[in-house]
Amino acid sequence: MNVHTKHQVIKKDGVPLFVIVPYDEFIEGIQSSKKSAAKTYIPQDVVEKAAIEGKSLLRAWREYKRMSQKDVAEKMGITQAAYCQHEKAPERMRAATIKKVADALDISVDQLQL
């Protein structure tokens, strides 16, 4: 909406209770809030493990989720040794493997890719 509209404020005892906005502006606000809600979030503990302690993001997430390598490997349908290799060199994982790891950790693929 290109026309500036003065919003109407409804008050009770001098305290604002409601604001009346044009419908188009209301819809635009809802859409922008959905876009911002779609952002990828990573818990502070995971960031610290990866950035400060130097652990791979994969390991940081696994430890954050309180899972062992064996737990994740079983969910992925691979051996613990194979999973260990992924954790040591996550940059060499294929997209399909990243998806399997994300599913096993119950996180999004975006949360594994920084």
C-alpha positions, 0 to 999 in steps of 0.5 A: 500500500503506497498511501500513508494511513494514520492508524487508529488507536483505541484506548481505555482509560488512556491506555492503548488496547488496539490499533486498527491497520489497513488489511493489506498492511496487516497481511504484509506484517503476517507474511514478514513474520513468517519469513523471519520465523523461517530463519535457522537457529543454532543454540549457543551451546552448539556454537560454543562447542564448534567455535571455541572448543574447535569441534566439528558442527556435527560433533557439537550437535551430537553432544548437545543432543546427548547422543553417542556416535553409536546412537546416531549411527544406528539411526542412520543405519551405518556403523559407529566407525563410519559415522566417526569418519563423517564427524572427523571430516564433515566437509567431505559428506555428500548432500544425501549423507548430510540429510541422513545425519540431520534426520538422525539428530532431529535438526534441519539440514541448514543447522548443519551447514554454516 
